[in-house]
Amino acid sequence: AQSVAQPEDQVNVAEGNPLTVKCTYSVSGNPYLFWYVQYPNRGLQFLLKYITGDNLVKGSYGFEAEFNKSQTSFHLKKPSALVSDSALYFCAVRAVSGTYKYIFGTGTRLKVLA
Amino acid sequence: AAGVIQSPRHLIKEKRETATLKCYPIPRHDTVYWYQQGPGQDPQFLISFYEKMQSDKGSIPDRFSAQQFSDYHSELNMSSLELGDSALYFCASISTSGGNEQFFGPGTRLTVL
């Protein structure tokens, strides 16, 4: 069965510091991996994805994520956090073959402090 | 660029009433998903449609039903509403021949009184 774990309910970071939001996954076969951001009372917005190729993927708003197959992780990173990055972040996974069902993690609230 | 459209954006119903939520996917997207998100929770997958046929089913109550129409829009029908049905309901669409990332609508906030 597919599953996604986001072990931190909340991450606090000072503005200008690097940030990491963690995600680990479990899926049969190769995964498609995604990060989404959600602002209050808004829909989820796509940030970046790993499908194949380079393990380091770059996305919107300066975010990047590194796919680590041996550790089954896909951590979201940004070199320098902005206050406006404060939001709810969701990791999602989909198996490459078979169903087109997406599984979301429980979300991590990122708070960037000025 | 066209986005996913959901209507209504807000809906208030009484217990035991019915509600219909509508979703208009991005043009040429062939798969539509419905999610329920309670306060402070992750989106819970309800149901999906590929080319107007149900493709996957998640934690959708028997009181709920959904369908996708010939113009690809989808409707989520909810009957015998309960207080616990109060949530944000999101629709998302993808093109299975495209990038695989889901595009989400703004959501419908359903409040059951």
Interface residues (C-beta under 8 A of the other chain):
Chain A: Y32 F34 Y36 N41 R42 G43 L44 Q45 F46 K49 I51 F90 A92 R94 T99 Y100 K101 Y102 I103 F104 G105 T106 G107
Chain B: V4 T31 Y33 Q41 D42 P43 F45 S48 Y50 S55 D56 G58 L88 F90 A92 I94 T96 G99 N100 E101 Q102 F103 F104 G105 P106 G107 R109
